[in-house]
Amino acid sequence: MSHRRAPLGHRVLVSAPYGRDAASVSALLAAQGYDACICASVGELASALDDHTGVVLITEEALRGGLEPLQAALDAQPAWSDIPFILLASRRDIEGRSSERARLRIAEVLSNTVVLERPLGTASLLSAIGSAMRSRQRQFDMRDRLHDLAKNEERLRLTTGAADIGTWEYDPESDVLIYDPRCKALFGLPADAEVTYQGSFVAGLHEDDRERALAAVARSLDPKSDGQYTIEYRTVGLQDKVTRWIDARGRTIRDETGRVRFLGTVVDISARKQTELALAESQAALRREGEQRDQLNRTLEQKVAERTAELEAEMASRSRVEAALRQSQKMEAVGQLTGGIAHDFNNMLTGVIGAMDIMKRRLATGRIDDLERFMDAAATSAQRAAALTARLLAFSRRQSLDTKPTDVNALAQSLDDLLRRSIRENIALDFALAPDLPLAMTDANQLESAILNLTINARDAMPEGGQLTIETHVVEFDTAYTAVKPDIVPGRYIMIGVSDTGVGMPPEVLEKVFEPFFSTKPTGQGTGLGLSMVYGFARQSGGQVRIHSRPGQGTSVKIYLPVAEPSAVAEGSDAPALVIDGHGQTVLLVEDDQSVRLLVRDVLEELHYQTIEASDADGALPILQSDQHIDLMVSDVGLPGMNGRQLAEVARAHRPDLPILFVTGYAENAAIRAGFLGTNMAMITKPFAIEALSAKIAEMVAS
């Protein structure tokens, strides 16, 4: 016998002892994916029958011997197994006596046989085998279901046993009650005791719970109810007389014929009931103790209330003192700020007013030979006042920033000569610039000023010389960092650091370095606005400043500026417009300050422009709404009533292509130019040089 291992129930046993029938059929079946096993005799066939057998294909000639071995093998099969046989019979005469004899002979042994007469086609044979295989597979499916059912029954038996759960079933039609051994034990009966509904269940109920338990059974058996049965009751052992608490749960099931089954489980909850009783007694004792304690605490509560009122009064008094202290600190800061501003402005105004007075006196006497010296002194004081104002605006984050994508490395390297001239020979300057640094969104002029301020501070902190390092690199703040540092948003930033090896600062000084007019330098050697300006500039740019310092170990100030988005880099790459002189173009000038309006008008006339003046938006609107030709509008941002930006919107509604130049000294909404300016708009900040104003006007008109 030759065969190979096959999947369960997929093997075909072939018994055809004559000729090459067995080999031919086996090859045909193998081509169809079956595992064919050739058996030379009935005895060999009987030995091959096992769980891997799907179908037996046998010829009439194989049955000429005794069938006893095959009969014994089939009798040994499990009850679910009924192996299908396909008998290939020969048709020897017209009446088919040979086929009939084969059927009668095989029927004596086999109950699941299909007889096919030869000759027959391949399709018929394969169809018969496929049908027999499906029938055999259903037998295996039935075997698996029986196996699963047995396992589930065993699992249920083990589970209920482990949980000490008893089961019961009652048939109200036949009045038959079934208890398992655990259920019998809960009614005080031995495992072999016979039970009945009246004699066991009803008789075993505690007399105080009997009426309630029977009512629960009646509700569950009522066809109008949901059939659920849940109740706790006591039993009195029918033989051992022990009282037990039972938790009974079950339900009524009705099949399609109307037959009723009432079944469920019971659990001994005597221990739980004893615990609940002990707990109830303990709670009652606690309540009694609580009542006594409440009686004793009444006077204590009164004392606590009195003390609470005293503490509340003390807290209110402390809050008032703290509020007064905060107000005092606030007024001290304001006083320091205004005092510093007044001191510096008085010095600057002294230079301006003094120089103007001397020039007036000399003009009155006709002495004009030495006026240029006093004019330069007045201009210098005025420029110092403008610088002080710019620093105050930077600290308050109200300066007008021209924010653009900026190459920070290139900017820092361009300051090399200036910085080296600003420090002493005993200070070594080193640049540690990160390669491939992305562009930062910032105002290049303000960043240059910030780096220069920090360099000068570092120089003054190293009177004996030392190392000054300017570094750059990219940092990324994630949400975990910004959660504890809410003054900055998550994202990528360019870090510009200025570090020295100077004297450093103690913590109490470090806390105040960003306050305006606070300076560690001797009186007269610093305004105290350098670091406050750097702080305001960084915050207004969407970044932050961090400072680290230790006495004797130096100081490091790091500015963090946002990385420019790709779209902003593309927009910032436009070439600047050419500056050309005017040729009689018409400019609408809107300025509420008469002296500034006079100055700008004179500049326009010097540049050969025609000027139309308006002191506010109300005066400018009729001109904008008229048909008069206008090449440029120059407007102050801080106009009375409608401001300059609002006026620009109205102007664009009537003249969409009109270039607009804003002039601003302090404008909260104009703090960031990129968000304030529209298409073909520009801005210049007061105070300004006449050359800068003329260049910007010519640029706007040319565009």
Long-range contacts (C-beta under 8 A, 24 or more apart in sequence): 1-37, 1-38, 1-39, 1-40, 1-44, 1-48, 2-37, 2-38, 3-35, 3-36, 3-37, 3-38, 3-48, 4-35, 4-37, 5-35, 5-52, 6-35, 6-37, 6-52, 7-35, 7-52, 8-51, 8-52, 8-140, 9-51, 9-52, 9-53, 9-54, 9-133, 9-136, 9-137, 9-139, 9-140, 10-34, 10-35, 10-52, 10-54, 10-133, 11-35, 11-36, 11-37, 11-52, 11-53, 11-54, 12-36, 12-37, 12-54, 12-55, 12-56, 12-57, 12-129, 13-37, 13-39, 13-45, 13-48, 13-49, 13-53, 13-55, 13-56, 13-57, 14-38, 14-39, 14-57, 14-58, 15-39, 15-40, 15-41, 15-42, 15-44, 15-45, 15-56, 15-57, 15-58, 15-59, 15-62, 16-57, 16-58, 16-59, 16-61, 16-62, 16-88, 17-41, 17-59, 17-61, 17-62, 18-59, 18-61, 21-59, 25-57, 25-125, 28-122, 28-125, 28-126, 29-129, 32-126, 34-129, 41-65, 42-66, 42-67, 42-69, 42-70, 43-69, 45-70, 46-70, 46-72, 46-73, 47-73, 49-73, 49-74, 49-77, 49-83, 53-83, 54-132, 54-133, 54-136, 54-137, 55-83, 55-84, 55-85, 55-86, 55-129, 55-132, 55-133, 55-136, 56-83, 56-84, 56-85, 56-86, 57-85, 57-86, 57-88, 57-129, 58-85, 58-86, 58-87, 58-88, 59-87, 59-88, 60-87, 60-88, 60-89, 60-90, 60-98, 60-102, 63-87, 63-102, 63-105, 63-106, 67-105, 67-108, 67-109, 70-109, 71-109, 74-109, 74-110, 78-143, 80-139, 80-142, 80-143, 80-146, 81-139, 81-143, 82-111, 82-112, 82-139, 83-112, 83-136, 84-112, 84-113, 84-114, 84-132, 84-135, 84-136, 85-110, 85-112, 85-113, 85-114, 86-113, 86-114, 86-115, 86-116, 86-128, 86-129, 86-132, 87-113, 87-114, 87-115, 87-116, 88-116, 88-117, 88-118, 88-120, 89-115, 89-116, 89-117, 89-118, 90-117, 90-118, 91-117, 91-118, 160-265, 163-267, 164-267, 164-268, 165-265, 165-266, 165-267, 166-265, 166-266, 166-267, 167-263, 167-264, 167-265, 167-266, 168-250, 168-263, 168-264, 168-265, 168-266, 169-261, 169-262, 169-263, 170-197, 170-201, 170-262, 170-263, 171-260, 171-261, 171-262, 172-221, 172-260, 172-262, 173-259, 173-260, 177-201, 182-266, 183-266, 186-235, 186-244, 186-246, 186-266, 186-268, 187-235, 187-237, 187-238, 188-235, 188-236, 188-237, 188-238, 188-239, 188-240, 188-241, 188-242, 188-244, 189-237, 189-238, 189-239, 190-239, 200-238, 203-238, 204-235, 204-236, 204-237, 204-238, 205-233, 205-234, 205-235, 205-236, 206-233, 206-234, 206-235, 206-236, 206-243, 208-234, 209-233, 209-234, 213-248, 217-262, 220-250, 220-251, 220-252, 220-262, 221-252, 221-260, 221-262, 223-254, 225-252, 227-251, 227-252, 227-253, 227-254, 229-262, 229-264, 232-269, 244-268, 244-270, 245-269, 245-270, 245-272, 245-273, 333-515, 336-515, 336-516, 336-517, 336-518, 337-516, 337-517, 339-517, 340-516, 340-517, 340-527, 340-528, 341-388, 341-392, 341-517, 344-384, 344-388, 344-527, 345-385, 345-388, 347-381, 348-381, 348-382, 348-384, 348-385, 348-388, 349-381, 349-385, 350-381, 351-377, 351-378, 351-380, 351-381, 351-384, 352-378, 352-381, 352-382, 352-385, 355-381, 382-687, 386-687, 388-527, 388-529, 389-665, 390-533, 391-527, 391-529, 391-530, 391-532, 391-533, 392-516, 392-529, 393-536, 393-666, 394-446, 394-532, 394-533, 394-534, 394-536, 394-537, 394-540, 395-516, 395-529, 395-532, 395-533, 395-535, 395-536, 396-536, 397-536, 397-539, 397-540, 397-671, 398-540, 398-666, 398-667, 398-668, 398-671, 399-446, 399-536, 399-537, 399-540, 399-671, 399-685, 400-664, 400-667, 400-670, 400-671, 400-673, 400-683, 400-685, 401-442, 401-443, 401-446, 401-537, 401-540, 401-541, 401-671, 401-672, 401-673, 402-443, 402-444, 402-445, 402-673, 402-683, 403-441, 403-442, 403-443, 403-541, 403-672, 403-673, 403-674, 404-441, 404-442, 404-443, 404-444, 404-568, 404-572, 404-674, 405-439, 405-440, 405-441, 405-564, 405-568, 405-569, 405-572, 405-573, 406-439, 406-440, 406-441, 406-442, 406-444, 406-447, 406-564, 407-437, 407-439, 408-437, 408-439, 408-440, 408-442, 408-447, 408-472, 408-494, 408-496, 408-561, 409-433, 409-434, 409-437, 409-472, 411-444, 411-447, 411-448, 411-451, 412-451, 412-470, 412-472, 412-496, 415-448, 415-451, 415-452, 418-452, 419-451, 419-452, 419-455, 419-470, 422-452, 422-455, 422-456, 422-459, 423-455, 423-458, 423-459, 423-468, 424-459, 424-465, 426-462, 426-464, 426-465, 426-466, 427-459, 427-462, 427-465, 427-466, 427-467, 427-468, 428-466, 428-467, 428-468, 429-468, 429-469, 429-470, 430-467, 430-468, 430-469, 430-470, 431-469, 431-470, 431-471, 432-469, 432-470, 432-471, 432-472, 433-470, 433-471, 433-472, 434-471, 434-472, 434-473, 434-474, 437-472, 437-473, 437-474, 437-494, 438-474, 438-492, 438-494, 438-563, 438-564, 439-563, 439-564, 439-569, 439-572, 440-494, 440-561, 440-562, 440-563, 440-564, 441-541, 441-542, 441-561, 441-562, 441-563, 441-564, 441-565, 441-568, 442-541, 442-543, 442-561, 443-537, 443-541, 446-537, 446-541, 447-496, 447-537, 447-559, 447-561, 449-533, 449-537, 450-533, 450-534, 450-537, 450-538, 450-559, 451-496, 451-498, 453-530, 453-531, 453-533, 453-534, 454-498, 454-530, 454-534, 454-557, 455-498, 456-530, 457-530, 457-531, 457-555, 457-557, 458-498, 458-499, 458-500, 458-502, 458-555, 459-500, 460-521, 460-525, 460-526, 461-500, 461-502, 461-503, 461-504, 461-554, 461-555, 462-500, 462-501, 462-502, 462-503, 463-502, 463-503, 466-500, 466-501, 466-502, 466-554, 467-500, 467-501, 468-498, 468-499, 468-500, 469-497, 469-498, 469-499, 469-500, 470-496, 470-497, 470-498, 471-495, 471-496, 471-497, 471-499, 472-496, 472-497, 474-563, 475-560, 485-544, 487-539, 487-544, 488-543, 488-544, 488-560, 489-542, 491-562, 491-563, 492-562, 492-563, 493-543, 493-560, 493-561, 493-562, 493-563, 494-560, 494-561, 494-562, 494-563, 495-558, 495-559, 495-560, 496-558, 496-559, 496-561, 497-556, 497-557, 497-558, 497-559, 498-556, 498-557, 498-558, 499-554, 499-555, 499-556, 499-557, 500-554, 500-555, 500-556, 501-553, 501-554, 502-554, 502-555, 503-551, 503-552, 503-554, 504-549, 504-550, 504-551, 504-552, 504-553, 504-554, 504-555, 505-549, 505-550, 505-551, 505-555, 506-551, 510-547, 510-549, 513-547, 514-545, 514-547, 531-557, 534-559, 540-671, 540-672, 576-699, 577-699, 577-700, 577-702, 577-703, 578-699, 578-702, 579-695, 579-698, 579-699, 579-702, 580-698, 580-701, 580-702, 581-607, 581-608, 581-698, 582-607, 582-608, 582-609, 582-697, 582-698, 582-701, 583-608, 584-608, 584-609, 584-610, 585-609, 585-610, 585-631, 585-632, 585-701, 586-610, 586-611, 586-612, 586-628, 586-629, 586-630, 586-631, 586-632, 587-611, 587-612, 587-630, 587-631, 587-632, 587-633, 587-634, 587-697, 587-701, 588-612, 588-614, 588-620, 588-623, 588-624, 588-630, 588-632, 588-633, 588-634, 589-613, 589-614, 589-634, 589-635, 590-614, 590-615, 590-616, 590-617, 590-619, 590-620, 590-633, 590-634, 590-635, 590-636, 590-639, 590-644, 590-647, 591-615, 591-634, 591-635, 591-636, 591-663, 592-616, 592-636, 592-638, 592-639, 592-640, 593-636, 596-636, 596-663, 596-686, 599-690, 600-634, 600-663, 600-693, 603-690, 603-693, 603-694, 603-697, 604-634, 604-697, 606-694, 607-694, 607-697, 607-698, 609-697, 609-701, 616-640, 616-641, 616-642, 617-641, 617-642, 617-643, 617-644, 617-646, 617-647, 617-650, 618-642, 620-647, 620-651, 621-647, 621-650, 624-650, 624-651, 624-654, 624-655, 625-654, 630-655, 630-658, 631-659, 631-701, 632-658, 632-659, 632-660, 632-661, 632-697, 632-700, 632-701, 633-658, 633-659, 633-660, 633-661, 634-660, 634-661, 634-663, 634-697, 635-660, 635-661, 635-662, 635-663, 636-662, 636-663, 636-664, 637-662, 637-663, 637-664, 637-667, 637-669, 637-670, 637-683, 638-664, 638-665, 638-666, 638-667, 643-667, 643-669, 645-669, 645-670, 645-676, 648-678, 648-681, 652-678, 659-700, 659-701, 659-703, 660-700, 661-696, 661-697, 661-700, 663-688
